[in-house]
Amino acid sequence: MIRDTSATDRLVEVKPNRKRRLLLLGGGVLLLALLVWQAPGIGRLFSASASVSSSRLAFATVERGLFVRDIAAEGKVVAAVSPTLYATSGGAVTLQVHAGDTVKKGQVLAVIDSPELRNKLAQEQSRAAAMQVDYLQAQVDARTRRSNLQKAVDNAQIDEKSAVTNLAREQKASAAGAATGVEVDQARDALEKARITLSHARSDLGMSNDSLRLNIQSKKLAHDNQLLVVQDLQRQVDDLNVTSPVDGQVGQLFIAERATVTKNAQLLSVIDLSALQVEMQVPESFARDLGIGMTGEISGNGNTWKGIVSAISPEVVNGQVAARLRFDSGTPKQLRQNQRLSVRVLLDKRNNVLTVQRGSFVDESGGSYAYVVRDGIATKTPIRVGASSIDKVEILQGLKQGDRIVISGTDSFKGAQRVVISG
């Protein structure tokens, strides 16, 4: 038979370990106390609808202090005066300058060759000269006619005087018996005839003067009108020499050399470098608060200049509105067209204002609520916001100083009332 180990086995008696029992009892008591202490937090944990890692969120603390509303953006230097020159008449254009050339006011930039216009000017000048001759001839004719009519009046006066003398002589002779009554009557008739002739001569002279004066005036008005036609054509011919309206720099050329253009065609632009402004793009949400005359700061090249909003576009393009600032104390030197500068426009400045850092929560909730974080739980809280700046938003209701809120990433909360912030 094969022997087993039963002969070697023996019963071992285990004595009670009081120290171990005390340790287990103490651990149980501590666990029970911990559960009692964490009961409210555990309750809140189970009452939350979701849990989101804090690494996916951004937080900010509500503060009270200075609130500055401003607009900061990048601007570019543009010309306040940048006229575009047009062709006043059709023809072949010869450019006298190139893009980028510095020009002076009145300098000829381009010449338009228009033989038709020059020929028309010569024709109208010739017509004006002929009308001037007609006007002068009318004056000579008037003087001649007046002289003849005056001569007739003078002769009639002499005839009247002779008739008066003859009648007196015949009356004396008749009284002395040397003349008959018939001769006296004949002398009296001759006097009456002379007086009628003198009256008609004077009347003819008066009416002729009026007629001659109107004729001369008509010739003069026709000549003056023709001179106006000549002056207008001369202006058009002078405008064939396209001159710069300002001191500045040639901008863009819209035509090629010796190109044939029609009337009112674009030729080139001139940039007035003495009147530069800064153009900036303002988000539509801030543009409604922007007004002409607001002050701002323009920075660049290590300098800062004071600016004033001079123009605001009425049009919204891609969610932005164009605005321009002019330099308050004259255009600085060494600025160039399209140069980039930093622009800041002050909209509002107040003290003792409750604010919080601006975040996506304003846009996501429309400023109607925010998630306030306490003890690791983000609670949805109704709020009311006021004015906004680039980096801050004014709190009017719902939050108090020191509150910590979630300013970004609340889209992952999906509108839950309570969310656990983990990690």
VMD Tcl script that draws the C-alpha trace (Angstrom):
set ca {
  {0.00 0.00 0.00}
  {1.01 3.66 -0.65}
  {1.26 5.70 2.46}
  {-0.46 9.23 2.58}
  {0.36 12.29 4.68}
  {-2.55 11.94 7.07}
  {-0.21 10.87 9.81}
  {1.67 14.13 9.57}
  {-1.36 16.53 9.46}
  {-2.36 18.44 12.62}
  {-4.99 21.02 13.54}
  {-3.68 24.60 14.00}
  {-5.65 26.86 16.36}
  {-5.94 30.56 15.15}
  {-5.96 33.09 17.95}
  {-8.15 36.25 17.57}
  {-6.19 39.42 16.21}
  {-7.64 42.45 18.06}
  {-5.37 44.95 16.30}
  {-6.62 43.95 12.87}
  {-10.22 44.13 14.02}
  {-9.66 47.67 15.33}
  {-8.12 48.76 12.02}
  {-11.06 47.45 10.00}
  {-13.51 49.10 12.35}
  {-11.70 52.46 12.11}
  {-11.62 52.28 8.32}
  {-15.34 51.65 8.21}
  {-16.03 54.63 10.43}
  {-13.86 56.92 8.23}
  {-15.59 55.70 5.05}
  {-18.99 56.34 6.59}
  {-17.94 59.90 7.62}
  {-16.60 60.59 4.12}
  {-19.84 59.45 2.55}
  {-21.83 61.70 4.89}
  {-19.54 64.69 4.12}
  {-19.69 64.18 0.33}
  {-23.39 63.41 0.25}
  {-24.43 66.89 -1.09}
  {-21.78 66.78 -3.80}
  {-22.72 63.27 -4.76}
  {-26.32 64.37 -4.91}
  {-25.43 67.24 -7.21}
  {-23.32 64.86 -9.32}
  {-26.25 62.56 -9.87}
  {-28.60 65.53 -10.47}
  {-26.43 66.89 -13.36}
  {-27.44 66.06 -16.91}
  {-23.95 65.82 -18.41}
  {-20.27 65.92 -17.64}
  {-17.73 67.93 -19.67}
  {-13.98 68.13 -19.29}
  {-12.65 71.53 -18.19}
  {-9.95 71.30 -20.88}
  {-12.65 71.90 -23.50}
  {-13.93 75.04 -21.80}
  {-12.79 78.61 -21.13}
  {-13.64 80.41 -17.89}
  {-13.69 84.03 -16.73}
  {-14.48 85.86 -13.49}
  {-16.99 88.70 -13.27}
  {-15.23 91.94 -12.28}
  {-16.18 95.50 -11.47}
  {-14.11 98.43 -12.72}
  {-13.28 100.53 -15.80}
  {-15.19 99.63 -18.97}
  {-13.84 100.89 -22.25}
  {-15.69 100.27 -25.47}
  {-13.45 100.66 -28.46}
  {-12.86 99.31 -31.92}
  {-9.38 98.12 -32.79}
  {-8.57 97.12 -36.33}
  {-5.97 97.34 -39.02}
  {-6.37 100.22 -41.43}
  {-4.73 101.24 -44.65}
  {-3.70 104.65 -45.89}
  {-5.90 105.97 -48.70}
  {-6.09 109.29 -50.46}
  {-8.90 111.56 -49.31}
  {-8.75 113.24 -52.71}
  {-8.13 110.92 -55.65}
  {-9.75 112.42 -58.76}
  {-10.17 110.42 -61.94}
  {-9.61 112.36 -65.15}
  {-11.85 111.80 -68.18}
  {-11.63 112.58 -71.88}
  {-13.62 115.73 -72.68}
  {-13.68 114.79 -76.36}
  {-13.02 111.74 -78.51}
  {-9.65 111.28 -80.17}
  {-6.19 109.74 -79.91}
  {-4.54 110.24 -76.50}
  {-0.84 110.85 -75.93}
  {0.21 110.27 -72.31}
  {2.78 112.66 -70.90}
  {3.38 110.78 -67.61}
  {3.66 107.27 -66.20}
  {2.06 105.61 -63.18}
  {3.78 106.70 -59.99}
  {5.13 110.00 -61.40}
  {5.00 113.01 -59.09}
  {2.98 115.83 -60.67}
  {2.08 119.46 -59.89}
  {-1.28 121.15 -60.11}
  {-1.88 122.36 -63.68}
  {0.72 120.05 -65.21}
  {-0.30 118.49 -68.53}
  {-0.75 114.74 -68.06}
  {-2.23 113.76 -71.42}
  {-3.03 115.38 -74.77}
  {-6.08 114.44 -76.86}
  {-5.79 114.94 -80.61}
  {-9.19 116.04 -82.01}
  {-8.93 117.63 -85.51}
  {-12.73 117.88 -85.77}
  {-12.97 120.01 -82.65}
  {-10.11 122.29 -83.67}
  {-11.64 122.74 -87.14}
  {-15.02 123.59 -85.64}
  {-13.36 126.20 -83.44}
  {-11.71 127.81 -86.48}
  {-15.06 127.91 -88.31}
  {-16.85 129.52 -85.39}
  {-14.04 132.04 -84.94}
  {-14.41 133.01 -88.62}
  {-18.15 133.39 -88.19}
  {-17.61 135.55 -85.15}
  {-15.26 137.78 -87.13}
  {-17.88 138.14 -89.90}
  {-20.55 139.05 -87.35}
  {-18.25 141.63 -85.86}
  {-17.89 143.20 -89.31}
  {-21.70 143.22 -89.69}
  {-22.00 144.88 -86.31}
  {-19.45 147.56 -87.18}
  {-21.06 148.10 -90.62}
  {-24.45 148.54 -88.98}
  {-22.95 151.27 -86.80}
  {-21.51 153.04 -89.88}
  {-24.81 152.75 -91.79}
  {-26.67 154.11 -88.80}
  {-24.42 157.13 -88.57}
  {-24.81 157.78 -92.32}
  {-28.60 157.53 -92.20}
  {-28.79 159.73 -89.12}
  {-26.64 162.30 -90.90}
  {-28.94 162.32 -93.95}
  {-32.06 162.62 -91.85}
  {-30.51 165.37 -89.78}
  {-29.67 167.17 -93.02}
  {-33.31 166.92 -94.06}
  {-34.38 168.40 -90.73}
  {-31.90 171.24 -91.07}
  {-33.10 172.02 -94.63}
  {-36.72 171.95 -93.46}
  {-35.85 174.41 -90.71}
  {-34.22 176.73 -93.23}
  {-37.23 176.49 -95.53}
  {-39.53 177.29 -92.62}
  {-37.46 180.30 -91.66}
  {-37.47 181.53 -95.28}
  {-41.23 181.06 -95.48}
  {-41.73 183.10 -92.30}
  {-39.56 185.90 -93.70}
  {-41.32 185.83 -97.06}
  {-44.77 185.96 -95.43}
  {-43.76 188.98 -93.34}
  {-42.43 190.74 -96.42}
  {-45.60 190.06 -98.44}
  {-47.74 191.29 -95.57}
  {-45.80 194.57 -95.41}
  {-45.99 194.93 -99.17}
  {-49.73 194.28 -99.10}
  {-50.17 196.91 -96.40}
  {-48.27 199.42 -98.58}
  {-50.34 198.45 -101.63}
  {-47.39 196.91 -103.40}
  {-48.69 193.32 -103.22}
  {-51.99 191.69 -103.69}
  {-53.83 189.50 -101.23}
  {-53.16 186.50 -103.44}
  {-49.42 186.84 -102.96}
  {-49.89 187.06 -99.19}
  {-52.01 183.90 -99.22}
  {-49.37 182.12 -101.29}
  {-46.66 183.10 -98.80}
  {-48.82 181.91 -95.92}
  {-49.35 178.50 -97.66}
  {-45.63 178.20 -98.30}
  {-44.96 178.73 -94.59}
  {-47.49 176.12 -93.61}
  {-45.95 173.65 -96.05}
  {-42.47 174.34 -94.70}
  {-43.69 173.71 -91.16}
  {-45.28 170.37 -92.17}
  {-42.09 169.32 -93.94}
  {-40.04 170.16 -90.84}
  {-42.40 168.15 -88.63}
  {-42.12 165.09 -90.86}
  {-38.33 165.41 -91.03}
  {-38.09 165.48 -87.26}
  {-40.46 162.50 -86.97}
  {-38.44 160.53 -89.53}
  {-35.26 161.28 -87.62}
  {-36.78 160.02 -84.34}
  {-38.20 156.81 -85.79}
  {-35.03 156.16 -87.75}
  {-32.96 156.53 -84.60}
  {-35.08 153.85 -82.85}
  {-34.86 151.52 -85.85}
  {-31.13 152.00 -86.26}
  {-30.53 151.48 -82.53}
  {-32.51 148.20 -82.57}
  {-30.65 147.04 -85.66}
  {-27.28 147.77 -84.05}
  {-28.37 146.04 -80.85}
  {-29.48 142.98 -82.79}
  {-26.11 142.80 -84.58}
  {-24.31 143.20 -81.27}
  {-26.32 140.42 -79.55}
  {-25.67 138.05 -82.47}
  {-21.96 138.84 -82.28}
  {-21.88 138.38 -78.49}
  {-23.68 135.03 -78.80}
  {-21.17 133.88 -81.36}
  {-18.33 134.92 -79.06}
  {-19.83 132.66 -76.36}
  {-19.87 129.78 -78.85}
  {-16.22 130.48 -79.63}
  {-15.33 130.68 -75.93}
  {-17.00 127.32 -75.24}
  {-15.19 125.68 -78.15}
  {-11.93 127.27 -77.03}
  {-12.50 125.79 -73.56}
  {-13.08 122.37 -75.12}
  {-9.91 122.69 -77.16}
  {-7.97 123.78 -74.07}
  {-9.37 120.76 -72.23}
  {-7.74 118.53 -74.81}
  {-4.65 119.16 -72.68}
  {-5.62 117.10 -69.61}
  {-4.05 118.74 -66.55}
  {-3.65 117.64 -62.95}
  {-6.21 119.22 -60.58}
  {-3.96 118.71 -57.52}
  {-0.35 118.27 -56.46}
  {0.24 114.57 -56.03}
  {1.13 111.37 -57.78}
  {-0.17 109.60 -60.86}
  {-2.20 106.60 -59.73}
  {-3.66 104.21 -62.27}
  {-3.54 104.53 -66.05}
  {-6.77 103.29 -67.64}
  {-5.62 103.45 -71.28}
  {-2.63 102.51 -73.37}
  {-0.38 105.01 -75.13}
  {-1.91 106.53 -78.33}
  {-5.22 104.79 -77.66}
  {-8.28 106.23 -79.37}
  {-10.99 106.97 -76.83}
  {-14.54 108.26 -76.85}
  {-15.86 111.25 -74.96}
  {-16.03 110.77 -71.14}
  {-13.69 107.75 -71.23}
  {-11.49 107.22 -68.13}
  {-7.88 108.24 -68.71}
  {-5.99 108.17 -65.40}
  {-6.25 108.96 -61.69}
  {-4.22 111.33 -59.54}
  {-3.58 110.80 -55.82}
  {-3.35 113.86 -53.57}
  {-0.64 112.82 -51.11}
  {-1.18 115.94 -48.99}
  {-4.65 114.76 -47.87}
  {-4.32 111.15 -46.73}
  {-6.83 109.28 -44.58}
  {-6.95 105.84 -42.97}
  {-9.65 103.36 -44.00}
  {-10.68 100.56 -41.64}
  {-13.23 97.75 -41.72}
  {-15.62 97.70 -38.74}
  {-17.76 94.65 -37.79}
  {-21.43 95.32 -38.42}
  {-22.25 94.84 -34.72}
  {-20.04 97.80 -33.79}
  {-20.77 99.97 -36.82}
  {-24.18 101.01 -35.47}
  {-22.41 102.67 -32.52}
  {-19.83 104.40 -34.68}
  {-20.43 108.07 -35.47}
  {-18.77 110.79 -37.48}
  {-16.62 113.01 -35.27}
  {-15.58 110.28 -32.81}
  {-11.92 110.39 -31.79}
  {-9.44 107.61 -32.33}
  {-5.76 106.72 -32.37}
  {-3.71 105.83 -35.44}
  {-0.42 104.03 -34.82}
  {2.44 103.09 -37.09}
  {6.13 103.66 -37.80}
  {6.68 103.97 -34.05}
  {4.34 106.98 -33.83}
  {0.80 107.59 -32.63}
  {-1.46 110.24 -34.12}
  {-4.89 111.49 -33.11}
  {-7.61 110.79 -35.66}
  {-11.24 111.72 -36.16}
  {-13.88 109.60 -37.90}
  {-14.69 111.51 -41.09}
  {-16.85 109.08 -43.08}
  {-18.88 105.89 -42.58}
  {-20.09 103.81 -45.49}
  {-23.87 103.20 -45.58}
  {-23.26 99.78 -47.13}
  {-22.50 96.48 -45.36}
  {-20.11 94.20 -47.28}
  {-19.32 90.70 -45.94}
  {-20.55 91.67 -42.47}
  {-18.31 94.74 -42.28}
  {-18.69 98.48 -42.77}
  {-15.93 100.71 -44.15}
  {-15.03 103.81 -42.13}
  {-12.43 106.53 -42.63}
  {-10.39 108.55 -40.16}
  {-8.62 111.80 -40.97}
  {-5.55 113.02 -39.13}
  {-6.51 115.70 -36.60}
  {-3.36 117.80 -36.93}
  {-2.39 117.45 -40.57}
  {-1.11 114.55 -42.61}
  {2.13 113.06 -41.20}
  {5.09 112.86 -43.51}
  {6.49 109.69 -45.03}
  {3.13 107.91 -45.28}
  {2.40 105.98 -48.44}
  {-0.74 104.90 -50.25}
  {-2.03 101.50 -48.97}
  {0.40 101.52 -46.02}
  {-0.91 99.44 -43.08}
  {-1.54 101.18 -39.74}
  {-3.24 100.21 -36.47}
  {-6.47 102.03 -35.67}
  {-8.38 102.32 -32.40}
  {-11.65 104.24 -32.05}
  {-13.04 105.01 -28.59}
  {-16.80 104.47 -28.35}
  {-17.46 104.69 -24.60}
  {-15.57 104.92 -21.29}
  {-17.18 104.35 -17.83}
  {-16.06 103.51 -14.32}
  {-17.55 101.04 -11.77}
  {-19.12 98.78 -14.39}
  {-19.75 95.05 -13.85}
  {-18.05 93.24 -16.75}
  {-16.78 89.86 -17.81}
  {-14.44 88.75 -20.54}
  {-16.21 88.49 -23.89}
  {-16.69 84.98 -25.21}
  {-18.80 82.84 -27.48}
  {-21.45 82.48 -24.75}
  {-22.77 85.92 -25.73}
  {-23.42 84.85 -29.31}
  {-24.56 81.30 -28.45}
  {-27.13 82.43 -25.88}
  {-27.85 85.83 -27.31}
  {-26.76 87.23 -23.95}
  {-29.80 85.71 -22.18}
  {-28.02 83.17 -19.94}
  {-24.61 82.02 -18.75}
  {-23.26 78.93 -16.95}
  {-22.07 79.85 -13.46}
  {-19.48 77.42 -12.01}
  {-19.70 76.51 -8.30}
  {-18.19 73.38 -6.69}
  {-17.46 71.85 -10.06}
  {-21.05 72.23 -11.27}
  {-21.97 74.65 -14.09}
  {-25.50 75.95 -13.55}
  {-27.49 77.66 -16.30}
  {-28.33 81.15 -14.99}
  {-30.49 83.83 -16.69}
  {-28.58 87.07 -17.27}
  {-28.94 90.35 -19.12}
  {-26.01 91.94 -20.91}
  {-25.47 95.54 -21.97}
  {-22.83 97.13 -24.14}
  {-19.99 95.10 -25.62}
  {-16.40 95.92 -26.45}
  {-13.74 93.94 -28.26}
  {-12.75 91.97 -25.13}
  {-15.47 92.64 -22.53}
  {-19.24 92.62 -22.14}
  {-21.28 94.61 -19.62}
  {-23.40 92.59 -17.15}
  {-26.67 94.28 -16.19}
  {-28.42 91.48 -14.33}
  {-28.00 87.86 -13.17}
  {-24.34 87.85 -12.09}
  {-22.33 89.43 -9.31}
  {-18.72 90.33 -8.79}
  {-16.53 87.25 -8.29}
  {-18.81 84.81 -10.13}
  {-16.92 82.37 -12.35}
  {-18.64 81.54 -15.60}
  {-18.00 79.48 -18.71}
  {-17.35 81.90 -21.59}
  {-16.52 79.40 -24.33}
  {-17.37 75.81 -25.16}
  {-20.96 75.85 -23.87}
  {-22.17 74.40 -27.15}
  {-21.19 70.97 -25.75}
  {-23.65 71.50 -22.85}
  {-26.55 71.19 -25.31}
  {-28.65 73.56 -23.21}
  {-28.54 71.35 -20.06}
  {-29.59 73.02 -16.82}
  {-26.66 71.58 -14.80}
  {-23.35 70.21 -16.08}
  {-20.50 68.58 -14.17}
  {-17.08 70.10 -14.92}
  {-14.58 67.25 -14.71}
  {-10.82 67.16 -14.81}
}
mol new
graphics top color blue
foreach p $ca { graphics top sphere $p radius 0.5 }
foreach p [lrange $ca 0 end-1] q [lrange $ca 1 end] { graphics top cylinder $p $q radius 0.2 }
display resetview
